[in-house]
């Protein structure tokens, strides 16, 4: 059996037609919900988002910090 979901419903849920969904049987009802996917980042987008405010200070201390030997 195939289930057709109207485009309007997919848009309201924020789903793409090829997005994976989870099907649950709860109290005699079939429930279908979208599976959240992790956002995909491009390196260029991430680098572009670096600003003076969100950069950490450079830690350039050559002194040993643990049991390492220099």
ZARO-386775 format. One record per atom (N, C-alpha, C): atom name; x, y, z. Coordinates in steps of 0.05 Angstrom, whole numbers, plus 32768, in hexadecimal, padded with zeros to 4 digits. Layout:
# ZARO-386775
<rec CA <X Y Z>>
...
This chain:
# ZARO-386775
<rec N <8011 7FE9 8000>>
<rec CA <8000 8000 8000>>
<rec C <8012 8019 8000>>
<rec N <8009 802D 7FF2>>
<rec CA <8017 8046 7FF2>>
<rec C <8005 805C 7FFD>>
<rec N <8010 806F 800B>>
<rec CA <8001 8085 8016>>
<rec C <800A 809F 8009>>
<rec N <7FF7 80AD 7FFD>>
<rec CA <7FFE 80C7 7FF1>>
<rec C <7FF8 80DD 8006>>
<rec N <800B 80EF 800A>>
<rec CA <8007 8105 801C>>
<rec C <8006 811F 800B>>
<rec N <7FF1 812E 800E>>
<rec CA <7FEE 8146 7FFD>>
<rec C <8005 815A 8002>>
<rec N <800D 8168 7FEC>>
<rec CA <8023 817A 7FED>>
<rec C <801F 8190 8002>>
<rec N <8006 8199 8005>>
<rec CA <8000 81AE 8019>>
<rec C <8007 81A4 8035>>
<rec N <8002 818B 803B>>
<rec CA <8008 8180 8055>>
<rec C <8026 817E 8059>>
<rec N <8034 8175 8044>>
<rec CA <8051 8173 8046>>
<rec C <805E 818F 804B>>
<rec N <8053 81A3 803D>>
<rec CA <805E 81BE 8040>>
<rec C <8059 81C8 805C>>
<rec N <8041 81C3 8067>>
<rec CA <803B 81CC 8082>>
<rec C <804D 81BF 8097>>
<rec N <8055 81A6 8092>>
<rec CA <8067 8198 80A4>>
<rec C <8084 819F 809F>>
<rec N <8089 81AD 8089>>
<rec CA <80A5 81B4 8083>>
<rec C <80B4 819D 8077>>
<rec N <80A6 818B 806A>>
<rec CA <80B3 8172 805F>>
<rec C <80B7 8175 8041>>
<rec N <80CC 8168 8038>>
<rec CA <80D0 8165 801B>>
<rec C <80C4 814B 8013>>
<rec N <80BB 8148 7FFA>>
<rec CA <80AE 812F 7FF1>>
<rec C <80C0 8116 7FF5>>
<rec N <80DA 8119 7FF4>>
<rec CA <80EB 8101 7FF7>>
<rec C <80F6 80FE 8013>>
<rec N <80ED 810E 8026>>
<rec CA <80F6 810C 8042>>
<rec C <80ED 80F3 804F>>
<rec N <80FE 80E7 8060>>
<rec CA <80F7 80CF 806E>>
<rec C <80E4 80D6 8085>>
<rec N <80D1 80C3 808A>>
<rec CA <80BE 80C6 809F>>
<rec C <80BE 80AE 80B1>>
<rec N <80B3 80B2 80C9>>
<rec CA <80B1 809C 80DD>>
<rec C <8093 8096 80DF>>
<rec N <808C 807C 80DF>>
<rec CA <8070 8074 80E1>>
<rec C <806D 8066 80FC>>
<rec N <8059 806F 810B>>
<rec CA <8054 8065 8126>>
<rec C <8037 805B 8128>>
<rec N <8033 8045 8136>>
<rec CA <8018 803C 813C>>
<rec C <8013 8041 8159>>
<rec N <8002 8054 815F>>
<rec CA <7FFC 805C 817B>>
<rec C <7FDE 805B 817F>>
<rec N <7FD5 804B 8192>>
<rec CA <7FB9 8048 819A>>
<rec C <7FA7 8044 8182>>
<rec N <7FB0 8033 8170>>
<rec CA <7FA0 802C 8158>>
<rec C <7FA1 8041 8142>>
<rec N <7FB2 8055 8144>>
<rec CA <7FB4 8069 8130>>
<rec C <7FD0 8068 8123>>
<rec N <7FD1 806B 8109>>
<rec CA <7FEA 806D 80FB>>
<rec C <7FF3 808A 80FA>>
<rec N <800A 8090 8105>>
<rec CA <8014 80AC 8105>>
<rec C <802E 80AC 80F5>>
<rec N <8030 80C0 80E4>>
<rec CA <8047 80C4 80D3>>
<rec C <8053 80DF 80D9>>
<rec N <806D 80E0 80DF>>
<rec CA <807B 80F9 80E5>>
<rec C <8096 80F9 80D8>>
<rec N <809F 8111 80D0>>
<rec CA <80B9 8113 80C3>>
<rec C <80D0 810D 80D6>>
<rec N <80E4 8101 80CC>>
<rec CA <80FD 80FC 80DB>>
<rec C <810E 8114 80D8>>
<rec N <8116 811F 80EF>>
<rec CA <8128 8137 80EE>>
<rec C <8143 812F 80E3>>
<rec N <814C 813F 80D0>>
<rec CA <8167 813A 80C5>>
<rec C <817A 814F 80CE>>
<rec N <8193 8148 80D1>>
<rec CA <81A7 815B 80D9>>
<rec C <81AC 816F 80C3>>
<rec N <81B0 8188 80C9>>
<rec CA <81B5 819C 80B4>>
<rec C <81D0 8196 80A7>>
<rec N <81D1 819C 808D>>
<rec CA <81EA 8198 807E>>
<rec C <81F8 81B2 807B>>
<rec N <8211 81B3 8083>>
<rec CA <8220 81CC 8082>>
<rec C <8236 81CA 806C>>
<rec N <823B 81E0 8060>>
<rec CA <8251 81E3 804D>>
<rec C <8267 81F2 805C>>
<rec N <8280 81EA 8057>>
<rec CA <8297 81F7 8065>>
<rec C <8297 8215 805F>>
<rec N <8291 821D 8047>>
<rec CA <8291 8239 8040>>
<rec C <827D 8249 8051>>
<rec N <8265 823D 8056>>
<rec CA <8251 824A 8067>>
<rec C <825B 824D 8084>>
<rec N <8268 8238 808E>>
<rec CA <8272 8239 80A9>>
<rec C <8288 824E 80AD>>
<rec N <829B 824E 809A>>
<rec CA <82B1 8261 809B>>
<rec C <82A7 827E 8099>>
<rec N <8293 8282 8088>>
<rec CA <8287 829C 8084>>
<rec C <827A 82A6 809D>>
<rec N <8271 8294 80AE>>
<rec CA <8263 829C 80C7>>
<rec C <8277 82A3 80DE>>
<rec N <8291 82A0 80D9>>
<rec CA <82A4 82A7 80EE>>
<rec C <82A7 82C5 80EF>>
<rec N <82A4 82D0 8107>>
<rec CA <82A7 82ED 810B>>
<rec C <82BA 82F1 8122>>
<rec N <82C1 830B 8126>>
<rec CA <82D3 8312 813C>>
<rec C <82C6 830B 8157>>
<rec N <82AB 830D 8158>>
<rec CA <829D 8307 8171>>
<rec C <829D 82EA 8179>>
<rec N <829C 82D8 8165>>
<rec CA <8299 82BC 816C>>
<rec C <82B3 82AC 8169>>
<rec N <82C9 82BA 8165>>
<rec CA <82E4 82AD 8164>>
<rec C <82EF 82AB 8180>>
<rec N <82FC 8296 8186>>
<rec CA <8309 8294 81A0>>
<rec C <8326 829F 819E>>
<rec N <8331 82A5 81B5>>
<rec CA <834C 82B0 81B6>>
<rec C <8360 829A 81AF>>
<rec N <8376 82A1 81A3>>
<rec CA <838B 828E 819C>>
<rec C <839A 8287 81B5>>
<rec N <839C 826D 81BA>>
<rec CA <83AB 8263 81D1>>
<rec C <83C6 8259 81C6>>
<rec N <83DA 8268 81C9>>
<rec CA <83F4 8261 81BF>>
<rec C <8409 8260 81D5>>
<rec N <8405 824D 81E7>>
<rec CA <8417 824A 81FE>>
<rec C <8427 8230 81FA>>
<rec N <8441 8233 81F8>>
<rec CA <8451 821B 81F3>>
<rec C <8458 820C 820D>>
<rec N <844F 8216 8223>>
<rec CA <8455 8208 823C>>
<rec C <8445 81EE 823E>>
<rec N <8451 81D9 8249>>
<rec CA <8443 81C0 824D>>
<rec C <842A 81C4 825E>>
<rec N <8414 81B6 8257>>
<rec CA <83FB 81B8 8266>>
<rec C <83F4 819F 8275>>
<rec N <8403 818A 8270>>
<rec CA <83FD 8170 827D>>
<rec C <8417 8162 8281>>
<rec N <8418 8148 827A>>
<rec CA <8430 8138 827E>>
<rec C <8441 8136 8265>>
<rec N <843A 8146 8250>>
<rec CA <844A 8144 8238>>
<rec C <8465 8150 823C>>
<rec N <8478 8147 822C>>
<rec CA <8494 8151 822E>>
<rec C <849A 8161 8215>>
<rec N <84A6 8178 8218>>
<rec CA <84AD 818A 8202>>
<rec C <84CA 8189 81FD>>
